[in-house]
C-alpha cells in the first residue's frame, strides 16, 4: 500500500509539473513572442513570482517521491522510478541554472529596458524551457508507463525477507 501511494503521489506531482511546463511551452511562449516586448517582460516577471512556489513544489515532490519509490522497489520498477526521479531532478537543475538567472535579468529589464542582445537571451531562456519541459514530460510518461504496466513482484519492497 505504501508503494502504491508513493507511486500515485509521484505520478500526480510529475503530471502537474509536465502539465505546467507543457502549457507554458505550447501557449505562454508563443504569446510572449506575439506581444510587444514591454508587455512580455512585465507579464513574464509577474508570472515568475507565482511559478516560483508552485513549480518548485511540484519539482521537489515529484523528484523525492520518484527516487523514494526507486529506493523501496527493485527490478524494472526501480529502474523506471529512478529514471523519472533523475529526469525531474534534471528539470530542476535546468530551471535553477538556466531559466532562473535569465528570469532575474527579465525582472530588471521590466523595470528599466532590455539590452540590445535581449532577443538572443530570450531565445536561450526558451531553449532551457524546452529542455526542462521535455525532461518533465518524459518523466511523466515513464511514471504513466509504470502505473499502467502489469503488477509485478518487483514492486514489492526491496530488502531482506521480501521474497
Secondary structure by P-SEA (a helix, b strand, c coil): caaaaaaaaaaaaaaaaaaaaaaaaacaaaaaaaccaaaaaaaaaaaaaaaccaaaaaaaaaaaaaaaaaaacccaaaaaaaaaaaaaaaaaaaaacccaaaaaaaaaaaacccccaaaaaaaaaaaaaaaaaaaaaaaaaaaaaaaaccccccccccccccc
